[in-house]
Amino acid sequence: MHLTDYDIECINKAKELIDANLGTHFTIEFIAVKATIGKTKLTIGFRQYYGMGLYSYLRKQRMIKAAELMAETRRTIKQIAGDIGFKYASNFTKAFTAYHGLTPGKYRELFSVH
């Protein structure tokens, strides 16, 4: 798909919306409206421009932010889970472990700056 400069600007708006609101659950439709681009063009264009789908990007950014919070704060695992959009700490722990290869507690033990 050919992306115009305007399309790329809109796709970047979508990325910025996600980055600024990691704890918020968005639908693709909502992101598309906020970024002023069609849903299909956003979905295909985001994958084309960033090399991954919207939800994969969101999951990656959440896991990066969670790792930062685990290492740099004393917030509980439950608090961090909530900060990045997980309703249940158990789901967060499962996702974190799958992404980082360590449980959140073990990650904190190894990488905490405190």
C-alpha positions as CSV (number, residue, x, y, z in Angstrom):
1,M,0.0,0.0,0.0
2,H,1.3,3.4,-0.9
3,L,1.4,5.8,2.1
4,T,1.1,9.5,1.5
5,D,2.8,12.0,3.8
6,Y,-0.6,12.7,5.3
7,D,-1.1,8.9,6.0
8,I,2.3,8.8,7.7
9,E,1.4,11.8,9.8
10,C,-1.8,10.2,10.9
11,I,0.0,6.9,11.6
12,N,2.5,8.8,13.8
13,K,-0.5,10.4,15.6
14,A,-1.8,7.0,16.3
15,K,1.6,5.9,17.7
16,E,1.8,9.0,19.9
17,L,-1.7,8.3,21.2
18,I,-0.7,4.8,22.2
19,D,2.6,5.9,23.7
20,A,1.0,8.6,25.8
21,N,-1.8,6.3,27.1
22,L,-0.3,2.8,27.7
23,G,-2.8,2.1,30.5
24,T,-5.8,2.8,28.3
25,H,-7.7,0.2,26.3
26,F,-8.4,1.5,22.8
27,T,-10.2,0.0,19.9
28,I,-8.7,0.3,16.5
29,E,-11.8,2.3,15.5
30,F,-11.2,4.8,18.3
31,I,-7.5,5.2,17.4
32,A,-8.4,5.7,13.7
33,V,-10.9,8.4,14.5
34,K,-8.4,10.2,16.8
35,A,-5.7,9.9,14.2
36,T,-8.0,11.0,11.4
37,I,-7.4,8.0,9.2
38,G,-9.4,5.1,8.0
39,K,-9.3,1.9,10.1
40,T,-8.0,-0.3,7.3
41,K,-5.4,2.2,6.2
42,L,-4.3,2.6,9.8
43,T,-4.0,-1.1,10.4
44,I,-2.2,-1.9,7.2
45,G,-0.2,1.3,7.2
46,F,1.0,1.0,10.8
47,R,2.3,-2.5,10.1
48,Q,4.0,-1.4,6.9
49,Y,5.5,1.7,8.5
50,Y,6.5,0.3,11.9
51,G,6.9,-3.4,11.0
52,M,4.3,-4.6,13.5
53,G,0.6,-4.4,14.1
54,L,-1.0,-1.9,16.5
55,Y,-1.7,-4.3,19.3
56,S,1.8,-5.9,19.0
57,Y,3.3,-2.4,19.3
58,L,1.1,-1.6,22.3
59,R,2.0,-4.9,24.0
60,K,5.7,-4.3,23.4
61,Q,5.5,-0.7,24.7
62,R,3.6,-1.9,27.8
63,M,6.2,-4.5,28.6
64,I,9.1,-2.0,28.1
65,K,7.4,0.4,30.4
66,A,6.6,-2.3,33.0
67,A,10.3,-3.3,33.0
68,E,11.3,0.3,33.6
69,L,8.8,0.6,36.5
70,M,9.9,-2.7,38.0
71,A,13.5,-1.6,38.0
72,E,13.1,2.1,38.9
73,T,10.2,2.2,41.4
74,R,9.0,0.4,44.5
75,R,5.4,0.3,43.1
76,T,3.8,-3.1,43.7
77,I,3.4,-5.6,40.8
78,K,-0.4,-5.0,41.1
79,Q,0.1,-1.2,40.8
80,I,2.4,-1.5,37.8
81,A,-0.1,-3.9,36.2
82,G,-2.8,-1.3,36.6
83,D,-0.5,1.5,35.3
84,I,0.0,-0.2,32.0
85,G,-3.6,-1.4,31.5
86,F,-3.9,-4.8,33.1
87,K,-6.9,-5.3,35.3
88,Y,-5.5,-8.5,36.9
89,A,-1.9,-8.8,38.2
90,S,-2.0,-12.5,37.3
91,N,-2.5,-11.7,33.6
92,F,0.2,-9.1,33.8
93,T,2.6,-11.6,35.4
94,K,1.9,-14.1,32.6
95,A,2.4,-11.5,29.8
96,F,5.5,-10.0,31.5
97,T,7.1,-13.5,31.9
98,A,6.3,-14.4,28.3
99,Y,7.9,-11.2,27.0
100,H,10.9,-10.9,29.3
101,G,11.6,-14.5,30.2
102,L,11.5,-13.7,33.9
103,T,8.7,-13.1,36.4
104,P,8.2,-9.5,37.4
105,G,9.6,-10.3,40.9
106,K,12.7,-12.0,39.5
107,Y,13.2,-9.1,37.0
108,R,13.0,-6.6,39.9
109,E,15.5,-8.7,42.0
110,L,18.0,-8.7,39.1
111,F,17.6,-5.2,37.7
112,S,16.3,-2.9,40.4
113,V,18.3,0.2,41.0
114,H,17.1,0.4,44.6
